[in-house]
């Protein structure tokens, strides 16, 4: 009798577990994988979703909708009126913002639901599209996987090669609130037959769009941020006296095998000084001009480091001019010159554009490839 | 004479029982609470909180040593007299009951926000009560064993957490002592309450097999708790920006949200489910000693009758009233305040008189 009562109680418990009111069947859901927010000419907010279709009868493998609405949560209502299942936000992979929207300083507030609703995925990659969003969401390439999957993989692989950053929503939240750095995100462009990663969008302190840096410069930005992460392959021009006519230019390409970064932070005469010292271990992968590496490898190391130094300085100067600090130099200022940083923390980018940054790089060539 | 010998705890169980009772809801909120007051220096405040808790714990074990075979419930009538003692037991019973109730409704509240937003609170809490009953009917020893089991079951957590290390910024922790010692002292006030749970020294002492290890055990329990808190707080500070961390109600959970594996997308759900076990090791001792006190008060040997009543009352209470998030916050404050009295003030006040009376007793015998 006692055992019977216990079994009854346990089975009651099990039935209650499945019967929780949050139960939802997979076939009743529409998993939004890519979400877009844009502004039209009349300054109205447009919301887009792209979600996969798991139905044998359907010819298209994914469905895309765009509606006018005022918030993300409100737009869900509009989508639920149109899509087959109930829209779920837990699997969002990419959040695309229109470039026009990013011109407004309060666009970040639109993402409130992403951080407030625990069911929202905060692992979505953040991207900005140069152009109207409907072009991207209407794009149905025949030779690519489902659009949302394609864009996700595109960003991930481009990030593996360090051609762009991979800013997830939670990371963007950190960058937006962090006073000592400015946010960055992937920039995309819809070309005639493909979606292209055009580099990294730099945002200002308040989140408005500032400028674009190219994939080449993103590699430099990434080494400044993370030292070495993923594959770093750099091609740079080298000036070598050459009078022959040739089609190939004087370029040299190399892998960066390892990066060591040291930042010395000081405060002198009313401005911050950052002395960044790089130690790069590289391996030559392509050389477009004759050179005696065995004899002159020291000279080559110097030439590469001079060229890199120049590129780094150019990138940093550009950021200082547009009022952005995507490198997070403010973090160093806070850690090592707290008193002075505290005075300027609310307007860090201004202090940064006034700061003196010096880059020194030491290159050591560890490999020369298979041929001489 | 020896009332509790049938239900003994090993030293490890004693340590993990107290440690389990300490690590509770606080783990989820403490990074924010410390950051609000002391920014990234908050971890220093933890050390202060640990020191205070450990000192009081030692006072408690020393006090209980005077009556090796008795819990606080048996001691109250001895030193306060029959009627005053009974009133003290009632207070103890209310304290444990409030703590247990606060923990249950907070666990339910977190589940409702993170996982089951449509399921009513009383259903969730009913799901808690059944396993709770199965464990608690076995008495102190079952709780000790349960605490030990849960401890082993949660050992994977620090390893998974290391995947978040890729995105940490250790620079956030610098400079040390940003704005002087004042904010650190301020923040240490809230850490004092995160170590609540060592007051089970009042109850667990007579159950302990090898009583000579009681002071050592309670220090180890406190230190283990300190390590858990320190690792959580330091990782959170390094992961979130000091300007950002105060935006999150439960920063520790947000940390898990960002972890993603190729084969598993939402680790936070897995963590939260495991976390319910950790939370149960906090709630269970409070529920047990609540019904233990009340049944002792009525002179009953078996605590199960009161246990059933308590576990029935909680879902019924939630059926009629679902606490709002403000109520939850207030309830924690009430418990913290009560804890300050029962865990910190009571032993400090009672220790002196007890020692004196014991010495006088010994003097009479001699």
Boltz contact constraints between the chains, C-beta under 6 A:
constraints:
  - contact:
      token1: [A, 13]
      token2: [B, 130]
      max_distance: 6.0
  - contact:
      token1: [A, 20]
      token2: [B, 116]
      max_distance: 6.0
  - contact:
      token1: [A, 20]
      token2: [B, 119]
      max_distance: 6.0
  - contact:
      token1: [A, 21]
      token2: [B, 118]
      max_distance: 6.0
  - contact:
      token1: [A, 21]
      token2: [B, 119]
      max_distance: 6.0
  - contact:
      token1: [A, 22]
      token2: [B, 116]
      max_distance: 6.0
  - contact:
      token1: [A, 22]
      token2: [B, 118]
      max_distance: 6.0
  - contact:
      token1: [A, 22]
      token2: [B, 119]
      max_distance: 6.0
  - contact:
      token1: [A, 118]
      token2: [B, 113]
      max_distance: 6.0
  - contact:
      token1: [A, 118]
      token2: [B, 114]
      max_distance: 6.0
  - contact:
      token1: [A, 122]
      token2: [B, 257]
      max_distance: 6.0
  - contact:
      token1: [A, 123]
      token2: [B, 260]
      max_distance: 6.0
  - contact:
      token1: [A, 170]
      token2: [B, 258]
      max_distance: 6.0
  - contact:
      token1: [A, 174]
      token2: [B, 241]
      max_distance: 6.0
  - contact:
      token1: [A, 174]
      token2: [B, 244]
      max_distance: 6.0
  - contact:
      token1: [A, 177]
      token2: [B, 241]
      max_distance: 6.0
  - contact:
      token1: [A, 177]
      token2: [B, 243]
      max_distance: 6.0
  - contact:
      token1: [A, 177]
      token2: [B, 244]
      max_distance: 6.0
  - contact:
      token1: [A, 178]
      token2: [B, 241]
      max_distance: 6.0
  - contact:
      token1: [A, 178]
      token2: [B, 243]
      max_distance: 6.0
  - contact:
      token1: [A, 179]
      token2: [B, 243]
      max_distance: 6.0
  - contact:
      token1: [A, 331]
      token2: [B, 171]
      max_distance: 6.0
  - contact:
      token1: [A, 335]
      token2: [B, 171]
      max_distance: 6.0
  - contact:
      token1: [A, 335]
      token2: [B, 174]
      max_distance: 6.0
  - contact:
      token1: [A, 338]
      token2: [B, 175]
      max_distance: 6.0
  - contact:
      token1: [A, 338]
      token2: [B, 178]
      max_distance: 6.0
